């Protein structure tokens, strides 16, 4: 993406939409449990604030960010939860202000970054567009947890295109992180967008395919819903295996979510 301003703008709008859900919450509702085990609404917002701070360090101070990576290496299974737990202990008004100021500073830093700049991250280095896209994906996914906790049904938007693109591009990572060999050939992915438009990825004549609503695909790759509860379909054994393990986020394999049928 040669001009990252579009995705930065979409990140801003995605953050504002989530802000609308929490800005007027009564203090006791910040402790509501979300579908992520052990995480309340406060944990979700605290995690976004913490990750925005990490991204800001990566964009503005690579040396300081390298120290954060050392902390992650020292506690690979706990550093994310620890960051969320620390922020969740703050008064809601303080936490909300912290998240707002952090995401504003990150947006300004991304807009000011010279063209072609790449930043260190917990995985491969990130371009401006990649960093903004990753933050949008996380904001959307954690926003889904908040919406579920509050009983709110969100209206899908064209911003899902960014989440879907990360999900497709992260296919091989999902195999690697589980010690599996990725398929040798690309899949064809065809998703139906919120307005009925078709989003396509991969060669049209690919032997294996994934199809379905873009919203369901995004819920799948961010592991916000169980595959069995979604209308995403695979044609081919490797594509079928991918849908069982897909994840759009960095880090170790996610635990996913239980099927709604399991809860009955």
Beta strands, then each sheet from edge to edge (+ up, - down):
strand 1: 118-119
strand 2: 126-127
strand 3: 188-192
strand 4: 198-201
strand 5: 209-213
strand 6: 233-235
sheet 1: 1+ 2-
sheet 2: 4+ 3- 5- 6+
end
